[in-house]
Amino acid sequence: MVIVTACSVSGRVMAEQRMFLDLSLEFLGQYQLPKQNYQETPVGGLSDLTYNNKINRFYVISDDRSLLAPARFYTFNLNISPTGIDKATIEGVTFLKNEQGQTYPKNSIDAEGIALSPRGTVFISSEGVISQGVAPFLEEYDLTNGQAKLNVPLPQRYLPNSSDGPPRGIQNNLGFEPLTISAPSVIADDPFRLFTATEAALIQDSPDHTTEENSHIRFLHYVINPFGKPLVVAEHIYPLDTPPDDALYYGLTALTALPKEGYFLSLERTLSLTGFGAKIFQVINTNANDTSSFETLHEITQINPLQKKLLLDLSELNIELDNLEGMSFGPHLPDGSPTLVLVSDNNFKDEQVTQFLLFKLVQSSR
């Protein structure tokens, strides 16, 4: 059992609370993408998005496991204004290619996260297909032709082990959904940071499947250098919120790095008997312990996690939410405020929708 100590010391909690930025979100509107095909691919399963401010376009990843069409991401033009998203137009599709230069075979990839890098590439996270023996991975791809360029090595504790060892690794369909990049420099040859996390606890971290154990998610911090392999800088615990009593599924689905180093926004999604829910949090790394040396968090005590603060419970918007999984900053509004865009994964189901939500991010000075 992991005992989170930072929240038990009132003085420390008060000091850490003062470190949070004074942020709020103003809901501007939603847009539902009509069901459609684009260049012989069914548009759906949109699990994450990332924004290219140089051309004012979004790259949106589909989690199709190469079953309905080859694994891919789309280029979207979102017509954003202070009153919402007026229109969403697909302008291109890029098929992902493995190291052999081939599109991915069926059930060999489950792409969930996407992040644009300062060197004009995209990093993509795949949950793998654990039920079929396909491991998760993180990979860098060429933005124009989808060719794999660089593999980001995962620590062994995230990967399934052989049948004769103790169970370990990500749970099936609960792997690397969140992915974001922090790049203070726009120079292509400068190092930058890559952050990812699992959607739920690792198998070895939650052997008893208690709510408390399930709430301890591993958050990975890499540095990507112009030469050499990506390096793990640290790993921390992300404390997942307690789910509703009737929750069927819940987890961390998206991360977005804020401009200030060590600050993030996170998106947690739930599915309960009453439908989908989602919350956005501000997350900071302050005095969080490095857990990268722990093969299991089970029965480990006194670990300081990342700190987080609720920014918005989307149930307060009084709109019907779909399966929100992706989040990214978008263009600035005429008043200079940044926008935040969320997208839902319709699971290629007729009864679900592809939903874009638009917010204005407001930061007050203290």
Backbone hydrogen bonds, N-H to C=O, Kabsch-Sander energy under -0.5 kcal/mol:
donor,donor_aa,acceptor,acceptor_aa,energy
3,I,1,M,-0.5
3,I,300,I,-0.5
4,V,2,V,-0.7
5,T,3,I,-0.7
5,T,303,I,-0.7
8,S,5,T,-1.8
9,V,6,A,-0.7
10,S,8,S,-0.7
13,V,9,V,-2.5
14,M,10,S,-2.4
15,A,11,G,-1.9
16,E,12,R,-2.6
17,Q,13,V,-2.6
18,R,14,M,-1.4
19,M,16,E,-1.1
20,F,16,E,-0.6
20,F,17,Q,-1.1
23,L,21,L,-1.7
24,S,362,V,-2.0
26,E,360,K,-2.5
27,F,25,L,-0.6
28,L,358,L,-2.8
29,G,358,L,-1.2
31,Y,356,F,-2.4
33,L,31,Y,-0.6
33,L,354,T,-2.4
38,Y,41,T,-2.8
41,T,38,Y,-1.0
43,V,36,Q,-2.3
44,G,42,P,-0.7
47,S,45,G,-0.7
47,S,61,I,-2.2
48,D,61,I,-0.8
50,T,59,Y,-1.9
52,N,57,R,-3.2
53,N,51,Y,-0.7
55,I,52,N,-0.8
56,N,52,N,-1.1
57,R,52,N,-1.6
58,F,76,F,-2.6
59,Y,50,T,-2.9
60,V,58,F,-0.5
60,V,74,Y,-2.8
61,I,48,D,-1.9
62,S,72,R,-2.0
63,D,45,G,-2.3
66,S,64,D,-1.0
73,F,94,T,-2.1
74,Y,60,V,-3.0
75,T,92,G,-2.6
76,F,58,F,-3.2
76,F,74,Y,-0.6
77,N,89,T,-3.0
78,L,76,F,-0.6
79,N,77,N,-0.6
79,N,87,K,-3.0
80,I,78,L,-1.3
81,S,84,G,-2.7
84,G,81,S,-1.9
86,D,79,N,-2.8
86,D,84,G,-0.7
87,K,79,N,-0.7
89,T,77,N,-2.5
91,E,75,T,-3.2
92,G,75,T,-1.0
94,T,73,F,-3.1
96,L,71,A,-2.2
97,K,146,G,-3.0
98,N,102,Q,-3.1
101,G,98,N,-2.4
104,Y,96,L,-0.7
107,N,65,R,-2.5
108,S,105,P,-1.5
112,E,125,S,-3.1
113,G,125,S,-1.1
115,A,123,F,-2.1
117,S,121,T,-3.1
120,G,117,S,-1.5
122,V,141,Y,-2.0
123,F,115,A,-2.8
124,I,139,E,-2.9
125,S,113,G,-1.7
126,S,137,F,-3.0
127,E,110,D,-2.4
129,V,134,V,-1.5
132,Q,129,V,-2.0
133,G,130,I,-1.8
134,V,129,V,-2.3
135,A,133,G,-0.6
137,F,126,S,-1.7
138,L,152,V,-0.6
139,E,124,I,-2.3
140,E,150,L,-2.8
141,Y,122,V,-3.1
142,D,147,Q,-2.5
143,L,120,G,-0.7
146,G,142,D,-1.5
148,A,97,K,-1.4
149,K,140,E,-3.5
150,L,140,E,-1.1
152,V,138,L,-2.5
158,Y,155,P,-2.0
159,L,156,Q,-1.7
165,G,162,S,-1.8
169,G,157,R,-0.9
170,I,158,Y,-1.8
174,L,171,Q,-2.1
177,E,175,G,-1.6
177,E,197,A,-0.5
180,T,195,F,-2.3
182,S,193,R,-2.3
183,A,181,I,-0.5
190,D,187,I,-1.7
192,F,224,I,-1.8
193,R,182,S,-2.7
194,L,222,Y,-1.8
195,F,180,T,-2.9
196,T,220,L,-1.9
197,A,178,P,-1.0
198,T,218,R,-1.5
199,E,175,G,-2.2
200,A,174,L,-1.3
201,A,214,N,-0.6
203,I,169,G,-3.1
205,D,202,L,-0.6
206,S,202,L,-0.9
206,S,203,I,-0.8
209,H,206,S,-0.8
214,N,210,T,-2.7
215,S,211,T,-0.9
215,S,212,E,-0.6
216,H,213,E,-1.6
217,I,215,S,-1.0
217,I,238,Y,-2.3
219,F,236,H,-2.7
220,L,196,T,-3.0
220,L,218,R,-0.5
221,H,234,A,-2.2
222,Y,194,L,-3.3
223,V,231,L,-2.3
224,I,192,F,-3.3
225,N,223,V,-0.6
231,L,223,V,-2.1
233,V,221,H,-3.3
233,V,231,L,-0.6
234,A,221,H,-1.3
236,H,219,F,-2.3
238,Y,217,I,-3.2
238,Y,236,H,-0.5
240,L,215,S,-3.1
240,L,238,Y,-0.9
247,A,244,P,-1.9
248,L,271,L,-3.9
249,Y,271,L,-1.7
251,G,269,R,-1.7
252,L,199,E,-1.8
253,T,251,G,-0.6
253,T,267,L,-2.6
254,A,267,L,-1.3
256,T,265,L,-2.4
258,L,263,Y,-2.5
263,Y,260,K,-1.7
264,F,283,V,-2.6
265,L,256,T,-2.6
266,S,281,F,-2.2
267,L,254,A,-2.4
268,E,279,K,-2.6
269,R,251,G,-2.3
270,T,277,G,-2.5
271,L,249,Y,-2.6
272,S,275,G,-2.5
273,L,246,D,-0.6
275,G,272,S,-1.6
276,F,321,L,-0.6
277,G,270,T,-2.4
279,K,268,E,-2.2
280,I,312,L,-2.8
281,F,266,S,-2.2
282,Q,309,K,-3.0
283,V,264,F,-2.9
284,I,307,Q,-2.9
285,N,262,G,-1.7
286,T,284,I,-0.9
289,N,304,N,-2.3
291,T,235,E,-2.9
291,T,289,N,-0.6
294,F,291,T,-1.9
295,E,293,S,-0.7
300,I,297,L,-1.9
303,I,3,I,-2.0
306,L,237,I,-2.8
307,Q,284,I,-2.2
309,K,282,Q,-2.4
311,L,280,I,-2.9
312,L,280,I,-2.1
314,L,278,A,-2.1
314,L,312,L,-0.7
316,E,313,D,-2.2
317,L,314,L,-1.7
318,N,315,S,-1.0
321,L,319,I,-0.5
324,L,322,D,-1.9
325,E,343,V,-2.3
326,G,343,V,-2.2
328,S,341,V,-2.1
330,G,339,T,-2.3
333,L,337,S,-3.0
336,G,333,L,-2.7
339,T,331,P,-0.6
340,L,359,F,-2.3
341,V,328,S,-3.3
342,L,357,L,-2.3
343,V,326,G,-1.7
344,S,355,Q,-1.2
345,D,323,N,-2.8
346,N,344,S,-0.6
349,K,346,N,-2.2
352,Q,349,K,-1.1
354,T,33,L,-0.6
355,Q,353,V,-0.8
356,F,31,Y,-3.1
357,L,342,L,-2.1
358,L,29,G,-2.7
359,F,340,L,-2.4
360,K,26,E,-2.6
361,L,338,P,-2.7
361,L,359,F,-0.5
362,V,24,S,-2.9
362,V,360,K,-0.6
364,S,22,D,-2.7
364,S,362,V,-0.5
